[in-house]
Amino acid sequence: MELLKELFSSSFGIMSAIVILFMIGMGAFFTILFVKKAYEAPVPQSEQRKNKQ
C-alpha cells in the first residue's frame, strides 16, 4: 500500500504509471490489429500490381 501512495504522490511516479498504462494499451492495440490482419484473406498479386501503378 505504501508503494502505491509513493507512486501516485510524486510527479515521477505519475508519469511512470501513465507510461506503463500507455504501453499496455499499445500492446493490446497491436495484438488485436495483428490478429485481425492474420485472419484476412491475402490480396491477389494482380490487384497489388494495379494498386501500385
mmCIF entry with sequence, helices, sheets and N, C-alpha, C, O atoms, coordinates in Angstrom:
data_MODEL
# 
_entry.id   MODEL 
# 
_entity.id                         1 
_entity.type                       polymer 
_entity.pdbx_number_of_molecules   1 
# 
_entity_poly.entity_id                      1 
_entity_poly.type                           'polypeptide(L)' 
_entity_poly.nstd_linkage                   no 
_entity_poly.nstd_monomer                   no 
_entity_poly.pdbx_seq_one_letter_code       MELLKELFSSSFGIMSAIVILFMIGMGAFFTILFVKKAYEAPVPQSEQRKNKQ 
_entity_poly.pdbx_seq_one_letter_code_can   MELLKELFSSSFGIMSAIVILFMIGMGAFFTILFVKKAYEAPVPQSEQRKNKQ 
_entity_poly.pdbx_strand_id                 A 
# 
loop_
_entity_poly_seq.entity_id 
_entity_poly_seq.num 
_entity_poly_seq.mon_id 
_entity_poly_seq.hetero 
1 1  MET n 
1 2  GLU n 
1 3  LEU n 
1 4  LEU n 
1 5  LYS n 
1 6  GLU n 
1 7  LEU n 
1 8  PHE n 
1 9  SER n 
1 10 SER n 
1 11 SER n 
1 12 PHE n 
1 13 GLY n 
1 14 ILE n 
1 15 MET n 
1 16 SER n 
1 17 ALA n 
1 18 ILE n 
1 19 VAL n 
1 20 ILE n 
1 21 LEU n 
1 22 PHE n 
1 23 MET n 
1 24 ILE n 
1 25 GLY n 
1 26 MET n 
1 27 GLY n 
1 28 ALA n 
1 29 PHE n 
1 30 PHE n 
1 31 THR n 
1 32 ILE n 
1 33 LEU n 
1 34 PHE n 
1 35 VAL n 
1 36 LYS n 
1 37 LYS n 
1 38 ALA n 
1 39 TYR n 
1 40 GLU n 
1 41 ALA n 
1 42 PRO n 
1 43 VAL n 
1 44 PRO n 
1 45 GLN n 
1 46 SER n 
1 47 GLU n 
1 48 GLN n 
1 49 ARG n 
1 50 LYS n 
1 51 ASN n 
1 52 LYS n 
1 53 GLN n 
# 
_struct_asym.id          A 
_struct_asym.entity_id   1 
# 
loop_
_struct_conf.conf_type_id 
_struct_conf.id 
_struct_conf.pdbx_PDB_helix_id 
_struct_conf.beg_label_comp_id 
_struct_conf.beg_label_asym_id 
_struct_conf.beg_label_seq_id 
_struct_conf.pdbx_beg_PDB_ins_code 
_struct_conf.end_label_comp_id 
_struct_conf.end_label_asym_id 
_struct_conf.end_label_seq_id 
_struct_conf.pdbx_end_PDB_ins_code 
_struct_conf.beg_auth_comp_id 
_struct_conf.beg_auth_asym_id 
_struct_conf.beg_auth_seq_id 
_struct_conf.end_auth_comp_id 
_struct_conf.end_auth_asym_id 
_struct_conf.end_auth_seq_id 
_struct_conf.pdbx_PDB_helix_class 
_struct_conf.details 
_struct_conf.pdbx_PDB_helix_length 
HELX_P HELX_P1 AA1 GLU A 2  ? SER A 9  ? GLU A 2  SER A 9  1 ? 8  
HELX_P HELX_P2 AA2 SER A 11 ? ALA A 38 ? SER A 11 ALA A 38 1 ? 28 
HELX_P HELX_P3 AA3 GLN A 45 ? LYS A 52 ? GLN A 45 LYS A 52 1 ? 8  
# 
_struct_conf_type.id          HELX_P 
_struct_conf_type.criteria    ? 
_struct_conf_type.reference   ? 
# 
loop_
_atom_site.group_PDB 
_atom_site.id 
_atom_site.type_symbol 
_atom_site.label_atom_id 
_atom_site.label_alt_id 
_atom_site.label_comp_id 
_atom_site.label_asym_id 
_atom_site.label_entity_id 
_atom_site.label_seq_id 
_atom_site.pdbx_PDB_ins_code 
_atom_site.Cartn_x 
_atom_site.Cartn_y 
_atom_site.Cartn_z 
_atom_site.occupancy 
_atom_site.B_iso_or_equiv 
_atom_site.pdbx_formal_charge 
_atom_site.auth_seq_id 
_atom_site.auth_comp_id 
_atom_site.auth_asym_id 
_atom_site.auth_atom_id 
_atom_site.pdbx_PDB_model_num 
ATOM 1   N N  . MET A 1 1  ? 0.828  -1.194  0.000   1.00 0.00 ? 1  MET A N  1 
ATOM 2   C CA . MET A 1 1  ? 0.000  0.000   0.000   1.00 0.00 ? 1  MET A CA 1 
ATOM 3   C C  . MET A 1 1  ? 0.870  1.254   0.000   1.00 0.00 ? 1  MET A C  1 
ATOM 4   O O  . MET A 1 1  ? 0.546  2.251   -0.645  1.00 0.00 ? 1  MET A O  1 
ATOM 5   N N  . GLU A 1 2  ? 1.965  1.185   0.726   1.00 0.00 ? 2  GLU A N  1 
ATOM 6   C CA . GLU A 1 2  ? 2.879  2.333   0.790   1.00 0.00 ? 2  GLU A CA 1 
ATOM 7   C C  . GLU A 1 2  ? 3.480  2.634   -0.586  1.00 0.00 ? 2  GLU A C  1 
ATOM 8   O O  . GLU A 1 2  ? 3.707  3.792   -0.937  1.00 0.00 ? 2  GLU A O  1 
ATOM 9   N N  . LEU A 1 3  ? 3.731  1.578   -1.354  1.00 0.00 ? 3  LEU A N  1 
ATOM 10  C CA . LEU A 1 3  ? 4.285  1.782   -2.692  1.00 0.00 ? 3  LEU A CA 1 
ATOM 11  C C  . LEU A 1 3  ? 3.308  2.519   -3.600  1.00 0.00 ? 3  LEU A C  1 
ATOM 12  O O  . LEU A 1 3  ? 3.719  3.366   -4.393  1.00 0.00 ? 3  LEU A O  1 
ATOM 13  N N  . LEU A 1 4  ? 2.015  2.204   -3.491  1.00 0.00 ? 4  LEU A N  1 
ATOM 14  C CA . LEU A 1 4  ? 1.023  2.899   -4.314  1.00 0.00 ? 4  LEU A CA 1 
ATOM 15  C C  . LEU A 1 4  ? 0.922  4.367   -3.933  1.00 0.00 ? 4  LEU A C  1 
ATOM 16  O O  . LEU A 1 4  ? 0.778  5.222   -4.807  1.00 0.00 ? 4  LEU A O  1 
ATOM 17  N N  . LYS A 1 5  ? 0.994  4.672   -2.649  1.00 0.00 ? 5  LYS A N  1 
ATOM 18  C CA . LYS A 1 5  ? 0.966  6.073   -2.211  1.00 0.00 ? 5  LYS A CA 1 
ATOM 19  C C  . LYS A 1 5  ? 2.160  6.826   -2.786  1.00 0.00 ? 5  LYS A C  1 
ATOM 20  O O  . LYS A 1 5  ? 2.032  7.949   -3.273  1.00 0.00 ? 5  LYS A O  1 
ATOM 21  N N  . GLU A 1 6  ? 3.317  6.187   -2.718  1.00 0.00 ? 6  GLU A N  1 
ATOM 22  C CA . GLU A 1 6  ? 4.527  6.823   -3.243  1.00 0.00 ? 6  GLU A CA 1 
ATOM 23  C C  . GLU A 1 6  ? 4.459  6.980   -4.765  1.00 0.00 ? 6  GLU A C  1 
ATOM 24  O O  . GLU A 1 6  ? 4.922  7.979   -5.316  1.00 0.00 ? 6  GLU A O  1 
ATOM 25  N N  . LEU A 1 7  ? 3.875  5.979   -5.439  1.00 0.00 ? 7  LEU A N  1 
ATOM 26  C CA . LEU A 1 7  ? 3.768  6.029   -6.896  1.00 0.00 ? 7  LEU A CA 1 
ATOM 27  C C  . LEU A 1 7  ? 2.898  7.195   -7.346  1.00 0.00 ? 7  LEU A C  1 
ATOM 28  O O  . LEU A 1 7  ? 3.253  7.895   -8.295  1.00 0.00 ? 7  LEU A O  1 
ATOM 29  N N  . PHE A 1 8  ? 1.772  7.416   -6.688  1.00 0.00 ? 8  PHE A N  1 
ATOM 30  C CA . PHE A 1 8  ? 0.832  8.444   -7.131  1.00 0.00 ? 8  PHE A CA 1 
ATOM 31  C C  . PHE A 1 8  ? 1.012  9.789   -6.445  1.00 0.00 ? 8  PHE A C  1 
ATOM 32  O O  . PHE A 1 8  ? 0.244  10.715  -6.704  1.00 0.00 ? 8  PHE A O  1 
ATOM 33  N N  . SER A 1 9  ? 1.999  9.916   -5.584  1.00 0.00 ? 9  SER A N  1 
ATOM 34  C CA . SER A 1 9  ? 2.195  11.200  -4.906  1.00 0.00 ? 9  SER A CA 1 
ATOM 35  C C  . SER A 1 9  ? 3.298  12.051  -5.537  1.00 0.00 ? 9  SER A C  1 
ATOM 36  O O  . SER A 1 9  ? 3.353  13.259  -5.306  1.00 0.00 ? 9  SER A O  1 
ATOM 37  N N  . SER A 1 10 ? 4.165  11.440  -6.323  1.00 0.00 ? 10 SER A N  1 
ATOM 38  C CA . SER A 1 10 ? 5.240  12.214  -6.952  1.00 0.00 ? 10 SER A CA 1 
ATOM 39  C C  . SER A 1 10 ? 4.987  12.339  -8.453  1.00 0.00 ? 10 SER A C  1 
ATOM 40  O O  . SER A 1 10 ? 4.292  11.520  -9.054  1.00 0.00 ? 10 SER A O  1 
ATOM 41  N N  . SER A 1 11 ? 5.562  13.371  -9.037  1.00 0.00 ? 11 SER A N  1 
ATOM 42  C CA . SER A 1 11 ? 5.379  13.573  -10.478 1.00 0.00 ? 11 SER A CA 1 
ATOM 43  C C  . SER A 1 11 ? 6.053  12.462  -11.284 1.00 0.00 ? 11 SER A C  1 
ATOM 44  O O  . SER A 1 11 ? 5.562  12.077  -12.345 1.00 0.00 ? 11 SER A O  1 
ATOM 45  N N  . PHE A 1 12 ? 7.175  11.950  -10.781 1.00 0.00 ? 12 PHE A N  1 
ATOM 46  C CA . PHE A 1 12 ? 7.850  10.851  -11.468 1.00 0.00 ? 12 PHE A CA 1 
ATOM 47  C C  . PHE A 1 12 ? 6.999  9.590   -11.435 1.00 0.00 ? 12 PHE A C  1 
ATOM 48  O O  . PHE A 1 12 ? 6.933  8.851   -12.417 1.00 0.00 ? 12 PHE A O  1 
ATOM 49  N N  . GLY A 1 13 ? 6.355  9.349   -10.312 1.00 0.00 ? 13 GLY A N  1 
ATOM 50  C CA . GLY A 1 13 ? 5.500  8.171   -10.178 1.00 0.00 ? 13 GLY A CA 1 
ATOM 51  C C  . GLY A 1 13 ? 4.289  8.235   -11.079 1.00 0.00 ? 13 GLY A C  1 
ATOM 52  O O  . GLY A 1 13 ? 3.912  7.240   -11.697 1.00 0.00 ? 13 GLY A O  1 
ATOM 53  N N  . ILE A 1 14 ? 3.678  9.407   -11.154 1.00 0.00 ? 14 ILE A N  1 
ATOM 54  C CA . ILE A 1 14 ? 2.501  9.569   -12.015 1.00 0.00 ? 14 ILE A CA 1 
ATOM 55  C C  . ILE A 1 14 ? 2.891  9.382   -13.477 1.00 0.00 ? 14 ILE A C  1 
ATOM 56  O O  . ILE A 1 14 ? 2.183  8.710   -14.227 1.00 0.00 ? 14 ILE A O  1 
ATOM 57  N N  . MET A 1 15 ? 4.002  9.967   -13.880 1.00 0.00 ? 15 MET A N  1 
ATOM 58  C CA . MET A 1 15 ? 4.456  9.805   -15.263 1.00 0.00 ? 15 MET A CA 1 
ATOM 59  C C  . MET A 1 15 ? 4.794  8.341   -15.551 1.00 0.00 ? 15 MET A C  1 
ATOM 60  O O  . MET A 1 15 ? 4.511  7.850   -16.644 1.00 0.00 ? 15 MET A O  1 
ATOM 61  N N  . SER A 1 16 ? 5.384  7.650   -14.606 1.00 0.00 ? 16 SER A N  1 
ATOM 62  C CA . SER A 1 16 ? 5.685  6.228   -14.789 1.00 0.00 ? 16 SER A CA 1 
ATOM 63  C C  . SER A 1 16 ? 4.407  5.423   -14.964 1.00 0.00 ? 16 SER A C  1 
ATOM 64  O O  . SER A 1 16 ? 4.340  4.547   -15.827 1.00 0.00 ? 16 SER A O  1 
ATOM 65  N N  . ALA A 1 17 ? 3.399  5.708   -14.162 1.00 0.00 ? 17 ALA A N  1 
ATOM 66  C CA . ALA A 1 17 ? 2.123  5.000   -14.275 1.00 0.00 ? 17 ALA A CA 1 
ATOM 67  C C  . ALA A 1 17 ? 1.475  5.269   -15.630 1.00 0.00 ? 17 ALA A C  1 
ATOM 68  O O  . ALA A 1 17 ? 0.922  4.357   -16.246 1.00 0.00 ? 17 ALA A O  1 
ATOM 69  N N  . ILE A 1 18 ? 1.539  6.509   -16.095 1.00 0.00 ? 18 ILE A N  1 
ATOM 70  C CA . ILE A 1 18 ? 0.973  6.853   -17.403 1.00 0.00 ? 18 ILE A CA 1 
ATOM 71  C C  . ILE A 1 18 ? 1.696  6.093   -18.514 1.00 0.00 ? 18 ILE A C  1 
ATOM 72  O O  . ILE A 1 18 ? 1.057  5.558   -19.420 1.00 0.00 ? 18 ILE A O  1 
ATOM 73  N N  . VAL A 1 19 ? 3.013  6.045   -18.443 1.00 0.00 ? 19 VAL A N  1 
ATOM 74  C CA . VAL A 1 19 ? 3.792  5.346   -19.471 1.00 0.00 ? 19 VAL A CA 1 
ATOM 75  C C  . VAL A 1 19 ? 3.485  3.852   -19.451 1.00 0.00 ? 19 VAL A C  1 
ATOM 76  O O  . VAL A 1 19 ? 3.338  3.238   -20.508 1.00 0.00 ? 19 VAL A O  1 
ATOM 77  N N  . ILE A 1 20 ? 3.387  3.266   -18.272 1.00 0.00 ? 20 ILE A N  1 
ATOM 78  C CA . ILE A 1 20 ? 3.076  1.838   -18.164 1.00 0.00 ? 20 ILE A CA 1 
ATOM 79  C C  . ILE A 1 20 ? 1.703  1.546   -18.754 1.00 0.00 ? 20 ILE A C  1 
ATOM 80  O O  . ILE A 1 20 ? 1.551  0.588   -19.513 1.00 0.00 ? 20 ILE A O  1 
ATOM 81  N N  . LEU A 1 21 ? 0.710  2.349   -18.420 1.00 0.00 ? 21 LEU A N  1 
ATOM 82  C CA . LEU A 1 21 ? -0.638 2.151   -18.963 1.00 0.00 ? 21 LEU A CA 1 
ATOM 83  C C  . LEU A 1 21 ? -0.663 2.350   -20.477 1.00 0.00 ? 21 LEU A C  1 
ATOM 84  O O  . LEU A 1 21 ? -1.341 1.613   -21.193 1.00 0.00 ? 21 LEU A O  1 
ATOM 85  N N  . PHE A 1 22 ? 0.073  3.342   -20.960 1.00 0.00 ? 22 PHE A N  1 
ATOM 86  C CA . PHE A 1 22 ? 0.144  3.583   -22.405 1.00 0.00 ? 22 PHE A CA 1 
ATOM 87  C C  . PHE A 1 22 ? 0.753  2.384   -23.120 1.00 0.00 ? 22 PHE A C  1 
ATOM 88  O O  . PHE A 1 22 ? 0.247  1.964   -24.160 1.00 0.00 ? 22 PHE A O  1 
ATOM 89  N N  . MET A 1 23 ? 1.823  1.832   -22.581 1.00 0.00 ? 23 MET A N  1 
ATOM 90  C CA . MET A 1 23 ? 2.480  0.692   -23.213 1.00 0.00 ? 23 MET A CA 1 
ATOM 91  C C  . MET A 1 23 ? 1.581  -0.544  -23.204 1.00 0.00 ? 23 MET A C  1 
ATOM 92  O O  . MET A 1 23 ? 1.559  -1.292  -24.181 1.00 0.00 ? 23 MET A O  1 
ATOM 93  N N  . ILE A 1 24 ? 0.848  -0.767  -22.129 1.00 0.00 ? 24 ILE A N  1 
ATOM 94  C CA . ILE A 1 24 ? -0.090 -1.890  -22.080 1.00 0.00 ? 24 ILE A CA 1 
ATOM 95  C C  . ILE A 1 24 ? -1.187 -1.699  -23.121 1.00 0.00 ? 24 ILE A C  1 
ATOM 96  O O  . ILE A 1 24 ? -1.554 -2.643  -23.822 1.00 0.00 ? 24 ILE A O  1 
ATOM 97  N N  . GLY A 1 25 ? -1.711 -0.478  -23.224 1.00 0.00 ? 25 GLY A N  1 
ATOM 98  C CA . GLY A 1 25 ? -2.735 -0.189  -24.221 1.00 0.00 ? 25 GLY A CA 1 
ATOM 99  C C  . GLY A 1 25 ? -2.221 -0.357  -25.637 1.00 0.00 ? 25 GLY A C  1 
ATOM 100 O O  . GLY A 1 25 ? -2.918 -0.900  -26.495 1.00 0.00 ? 25 GLY A O  1 
ATOM 101 N N  . MET A 1 26 ? -1.011 0.103   -25.885 1.00 0.00 ? 26 MET A N  1 
ATOM 102 C CA . MET A 1 26 ? -0.412 -0.024  -27.210 1.00 0.00 ? 26 MET A CA 1 
ATOM 103 C C  . MET A 1 26 ? -0.183 -1.501  -27.556 1.00 0.00 ? 26 MET A C  1 
ATOM 104 O O  . MET A 1 26 ? -0.407 -1.917  -28.692 1.00 0.00 ? 26 MET A O  1 
ATOM 105 N N  . GLY A 1 27 ? 0.260  -2.278  -26.584 1.00 0.00 ? 27 GLY A N  1 
ATOM 106 C CA . GLY A 1 27 ? 0.442  -3.714  -26.816 1.00 0.00 ? 27 GLY A CA 1 
ATOM 107 C C  . GLY A 1 27 ? -0.865 -4.408  -27.148 1.00 0.00 ? 27 GLY A C  1 
ATOM 108 O O  . GLY A 1 27 ? -0.912 -5.258  -28.036 1.00 0.00 ? 27 GLY A O  1 
ATOM 109 N N  . ALA A 1 28 ? -1.933 -4.048  -26.437 1.00 0.00 ? 28 ALA A N  1 
ATOM 110 C CA . ALA A 1 28 ? -3.245 -4.636  -26.716 1.00 0.00 ? 28 ALA A CA 1 
ATOM 111 C C  . ALA A 1 28 ? -3.727 -4.231  -28.105 1.00 0.00 ? 28 ALA A C  1 
ATOM 112 O O  . ALA A 1 28 ? -4.251 -5.061  -28.847 1.00 0.00 ? 28 ALA A O  1 
ATOM 113 N N  . PHE A 1 29 ? -3.553 -2.963  -28.456 1.00 0.00 ? 29 PHE A N  1 
ATOM 114 C CA . PHE A 1 29 ? -3.977 -2.479  -29.776 1.00 0.00 ? 29 PHE A CA 1 
ATOM 115 C C  . PHE A 1 29 ? -3.271 -3.237  -30.890 1.00 0.00 ? 29 PHE A C  1 
ATOM 116 O O  . PHE A 1 29 ? -3.917 -3.708  -31.826 1.00 0.00 ? 29 PHE A O  1 
ATOM 117 N N  . PHE A 1 30 ? -1.946 -3.360  -30.798 1.00 0.00 ? 30 PHE A N  1 
ATOM 118 C CA . PHE A 1 30 ? -1.205 -4.028  -31.859 1.00 0.00 ? 30 PHE A CA 1 
ATOM 119 C C  . PHE A 1 30 ? -1.491 -5.526  -31.891 1.00 0.00 ? 30 PHE A C  1 
ATOM 120 O O  . PHE A 1 30 ? -1.494 -6.128  -32.966 1.00 0.00 ? 30 PHE A O  1 
ATOM 121 N N  . THR A 1 31 ? -1.730 -6.134  -30.741 1.00 0.00 ? 31 THR A N  1 
ATOM 122 C CA . THR A 1 31 ? -2.093 -7.548  -30.721 1.00 0.00 ? 31 THR A CA 1 
ATOM 123 C C  . THR A 1 31 ? -3.399 -7.768  -31.468 1.00 0.00 ? 31 THR A C  1 
ATOM 124 O O  . THR A 1 31 ? -3.497 -8.678  -32.291 1.00 0.00 ? 31 THR A O  1 
ATOM 125 N N  . ILE A 1 32 ? -4.401 -6.944  -31.189 1.00 0.00 ? 32 ILE A N  1 
ATOM 126 C CA . ILE A 1 32 ? -5.689 -7.058  -31.875 1.00 0.00 ? 32 ILE A CA 1 
ATOM 127 C C  . ILE A 1 32 ? -5.522 -6.788  -33.366 1.00 0.00 ? 32 ILE A C  1 
ATOM 128 O O  . ILE A 1 32 ? -6.086 -7.505  -34.192 1.00 0.00 ? 32 ILE A O  1 
ATOM 129 N N  . LEU A 1 33 ? -4.757 -5.768  -33.715 1.00 0.00 ? 33 LEU A N  1 
ATOM 130 C CA . LEU A 1 33 ? -4.530 -5.429  -35.118 1.00 0.00 ? 33 LEU A CA 1 
ATOM 131 C C  . LEU A 1 33 ? -3.874 -6.582  -35.870 1.00 0.00 ? 33 LEU A C  1 
ATOM 132 O O  . LEU A 1 33 ? -4.314 -6.939  -36.963 1.00 0.00 ? 33 LEU A O  1 
ATOM 133 N N  . PHE A 1 34 ? -2.828 -7.166  -35.293 1.00 0.00 ? 34 PHE A N  1 
ATOM 134 C CA . PHE A 1 34 ? -2.107 -8.239  -35.972 1.00 0.00 ? 34 PHE A CA 1 
ATOM 135 C C  . PHE A 1 34 ? -2.950 -9.504  -36.069 1.00 0.00 ? 34 PHE A C  1 
ATOM 136 O O  . PHE A 1 34 ? -2.876 -10.216 -37.071 1.00 0.00 ? 34 PHE A O  1 
ATOM 137 N N  . VAL A 1 35 ? -3.743 -9.793  -35.055 1.00 0.00 ? 35 VAL A N  1 
ATOM 138 C CA . VAL A 1 35 ? -4.606 -10.976 -35.112 1.00 0.00 ? 35 VAL A CA 1 
ATOM 139 C C  . VAL A 1 35 ? -5.655 -10.800 -36.202 1.00 0.00 ? 35 VAL A C  1 
ATOM 140 O O  . VAL A 1 35 ? -5.935 -11.742 -36.944 1.00 0.00 ? 35 VAL A O  1 
ATOM 141 N N  . LYS A 1 36 ? -6.239 -9.611  -36.312 1.00 0.00 ? 36 LYS A N  1 
ATOM 142 C CA . LYS A 1 36 ? -7.215 -9.356  -37.380 1.00 0.00 ? 36 LYS A CA 1 
ATOM 143 C C  . LYS A 1 36 ? -6.560 -9.486  -38.754 1.00 0.00 ? 36 LYS A C  1 
ATOM 144 O O  . LYS A 1 36 ? -7.137 -10.085 -39.661 1.00 0.00 ? 36 LYS A O  1 
ATOM 145 N N  . LYS A 1 37 ? -5.360 -8.929  -38.912 1.00 0.00 ? 37 LYS A N  1 
ATOM 146 C CA . LYS A 1 37 ? -4.660 -9.000  -40.198 1.00 0.00 ? 37 LYS A CA 1 
ATOM 147 C C  . LYS A 1 37 ? -4.287 -10.442 -40.548 1.00 0.00 ? 37 LYS A C  1 
ATOM 148 O O  . LYS A 1 37 ? -4.266 -10.804 -41.725 1.00 0.00 ? 37 LYS A O  1 
ATOM 149 N N  . ALA A 1 38 ? -3.996 -11.258 -39.553 1.00 0.00 ? 38 ALA A N  1 
ATOM 150 C CA . ALA A 1 38 ? -3.607 -12.639 -39.799 1.00 0.00 ? 38 ALA A CA 1 
ATOM 151 C C  . ALA A 1 38 ? -4.761 -13.450 -40.367 1.00 0.00 ? 38 ALA A C  1 
ATOM 152 O O  . ALA A 1 38 ? -4.535 -14.398 -41.119 1.00 0.00 ? 38 ALA A O  1 
ATOM 153 N N  . TYR A 1 39 ? -5.994 -13.096 -40.021 1.00 0.00 ? 39 TYR A N  1 
ATOM 154 C CA . TYR A 1 39 ? -7.149 -13.844 -40.492 1.00 0.00 ? 39 TYR A CA 1 
ATOM 155 C C  . TYR A 1 39 ? -7.763 -13.271 -41.766 1.00 0.00 ? 39 TYR A C  1 
ATOM 156 O O  . TYR A 1 39 ? -8.724 -13.843 -42.280 1.00 0.00 ? 39 TYR A O  1 
ATOM 157 N N  . GLU A 1 40 ? -7.246 -12.167 -42.292 1.00 0.00 ? 40 GLU A N  1 
ATOM 158 C CA . GLU A 1 40 ? -7.742 -11.614 -43.548 1.00 0.00 ? 40 GLU A CA 1 
ATOM 159 C C  . GLU A 1 40 ? -7.237 -12.446 -44.718 1.00 0.00 ? 40 GLU A C  1 
ATOM 160 O O  . GLU A 1 40 ? -6.161 -13.042 -44.658 1.00 0.00 ? 40 GLU A O  1 
ATOM 161 N N  . ALA A 1 41 ? -8.025 -12.477 -45.774 1.00 0.00 ? 41 ALA A N  1 
ATOM 162 C CA . ALA A 1 41 ? -7.600 -13.178 -46.985 1.00 0.00 ? 41 ALA A CA 1 
ATOM 163 C C  . ALA A 1 41 ? -6.507 -12.357 -47.663 1.00 0.00 ? 41 ALA A C  1 
ATOM 164 O O  . ALA A 1 41 ? -6.593 -11.130 -47.696 1.00 0.00 ? 41 ALA A O  1 
ATOM 165 N N  . PRO A 1 42 ? -5.492 -13.008 -48.199 1.00 0.00 ? 42 PRO A N  1 
ATOM 166 C CA . PRO A 1 42 ? -4.427 -12.255 -48.875 1.00 0.00 ? 42 PRO A CA 1 
ATOM 167 C C  . PRO A 1 42 ? -4.941 -11.618 -50.163 1.00 0.00 ? 42 PRO A C  1 
ATOM 168 O O  . PRO A 1 42 ? -5.837 -12.153 -50.817 1.00 0.00 ? 42 PRO A O  1 
ATOM 169 N N  . VAL A 1 43 ? -4.372 -10.485 -50.515 1.00 0.00 ? 43 VAL A N  1 
ATOM 170 C CA . VAL A 1 43 ? -4.737 -9.779  -51.742 1.00 0.00 ? 43 VAL A CA 1 
ATOM 171 C C  . VAL A 1 43 ? -4.000 -10.442 -52.899 1.00 0.00 ? 43 VAL A C  1 
ATOM 172 O O  . VAL A 1 43 ? -2.785 -10.628 -52.827 1.00 0.00 ? 43 VAL A O  1 
ATOM 173 N N  . PRO A 1 44 ? -4.720 -10.807 -53.975 1.00 0.00 ? 44 PRO A N  1 
ATOM 174 C CA . PRO A 1 44 ? -4.035 -11.422 -55.132 1.00 0.00 ? 44 PRO A CA 1 
ATOM 175 C C  . PRO A 1 44 ? -2.988 -10.480 -55.726 1.00 0.00 ? 44 PRO A C  1 
ATOM 176 O O  . PRO A 1 44 ? -3.107 -9.259  -55.619 1.00 0.00 ? 44 PRO A O  1 
ATOM 177 N N  . GLN A 1 45 ? -1.956 -11.064 -56.356 1.00 0.00 ? 45 GLN A N  1 
ATOM 178 C CA . GLN A 1 45 ? -0.864 -10.255 -56.895 1.00 0.00 ? 45 GLN A CA 1 
ATOM 179 C C  . GLN A 1 45 ? -1.319 -9.347  -58.021 1.00 0.00 ? 45 GLN A C  1 
ATOM 180 O O  . GLN A 1 45 ? -0.767 -8.259  -58.188 1.00 0.00 ? 45 GLN A O  1 
ATOM 181 N N  . SER A 1 46 ? -2.317 -9.763  -58.805 1.00 0.00 ? 46 SER A N  1 
ATOM 182 C CA . SER A 1 46 ? -2.790 -8.918  -59.901 1.00 0.00 ? 46 SER A CA 1 
ATOM 183 C C  . SER A 1 46 ? -3.397 -7.622  -59.358 1.00 0.00 ? 46 SER A C  1 
ATOM 184 O O  . SER A 1 46 ? -3.227 -6.563  -59.962 1.00 0.00 ? 46 SER A O  1 
ATOM 185 N N  . GLU A 1 47 ? -4.096 -7.694  -58.237 1.00 0.00 ? 47 GLU A N  1 
ATOM 186 C CA . GLU A 1 47 ? -4.664 -6.483  -57.634 1.00 0.00 ? 47 GLU A CA 1 
ATOM 187 C C  . GLU A 1 47 ? -3.574 -5.613  -57.015 1.00 0.00 ? 47 GLU A C  1 
ATOM 188 O O  . GLU A 1 47 ? -3.680 -4.386  -57.025 1.00 0.00 ? 47 GLU A O  1 
ATOM 189 N N  . GLN A 1 48 ? -2.530 -6.237  -56.477 1.00 0.00 ? 48 GLN A N  1 
ATOM 190 C CA . GLN A 1 48 ? -1.432 -5.467  -55.903 1.00 0.00 ? 48 GLN A CA 1 
ATOM 191 C C  . GLN A 1 48 ? -0.728 -4.663  -56.988 1.00 0.00 ? 48 GLN A C  1 
ATOM 192 O O  . GLN A 1 48 ? -0.345 -3.515  -56.761 1.00 0.00 ? 48 GLN A O  1 
ATOM 193 N N  . ARG A 1 49 ? -0.556 -5.257  -58.168 1.00 0.00 ? 49 ARG A N  1 
ATOM 194 C CA . ARG A 1 49 ? 0.107  -4.547  -59.267 1.00 0.00 ? 49 ARG A CA 1 
ATOM 195 C C  . ARG A 1 49 ? -0.730 -3.374  -59.743 1.00 0.00 ? 49 ARG A C  1 
ATOM 196 O O  . ARG A 1 49 ? -0.183 -2.323  -60.076 1.00 0.00 ? 49 ARG A O  1 
ATOM 197 N N  . LYS A 1 50 ? -2.058 -3.534  -59.782 1.00 0.00 ? 50 LYS A N  1 
ATOM 198 C CA . LYS A 1 50 ? -2.943 -2.448  -60.207 1.00 0.00 ? 50 LYS A CA 1 
ATOM 199 C C  . LYS A 1 50 ? -2.858 -1.271  -59.241 1.00 0.00 ? 50 LYS A C  1 
ATOM 200 O O  . LYS A 1 50 ? -2.866 -0.115  -59.663 1.00 0.00 ? 50 LYS A O  1 
ATOM 201 N N  . ASN A 1 51 ? -2.778 -1.562  -57.967 1.00 0.00 ? 51 ASN A N  1 
ATOM 202 C CA . ASN A 1 51 ? -2.723 -0.501  -56.962 1.00 0.00 ? 51 ASN A CA 1 
ATOM 203 C C  . ASN A 1 51 ? -1.407 0.262   -57.010 1.00 0.00 ? 51 ASN A C  1 
ATOM 204 O O  . ASN A 1 51 ? -1.377 1.448   -56.681 1.00 0.00 ? 51 ASN A O  1 
ATOM 205 N N  . LYS A 1 52 ? -0.323 -0.387  -57.410 1.00 0.00 ? 52 LYS A N  1 
ATOM 206 C CA . LYS A 1 52 ? 0.977  0.277   -57.453 1.00 0.00 ? 52 LYS A CA 1 
ATOM 207 C C  . LYS A 1 52 ? 1.103  1.196   -58.660 1.00 0.00 ? 52 LYS A C  1 
ATOM 208 O O  . LYS A 1 52 ? 1.845  2.177   -58.609 1.00 0.00 ? 52 LYS A O  1 
ATOM 209 N N  . GLN A 1 53 ? 0.393  0.898   -59.743 1.00 0.00 ? 53 GLN A N  1 
ATOM 210 C CA . GLN A 1 53 ? 0.523  1.706   -60.965 1.00 0.00 ? 53 GLN A CA 1 
ATOM 211 C C  . GLN A 1 53 ? -0.340 2.915   -60.938 1.00 0.00 ? 53 GLN A C  1 
ATOM 212 O O  . GLN A 1 53 ? -0.341 3.693   -61.891 1.00 0.00 ? 53 GLN A O  1 
# 
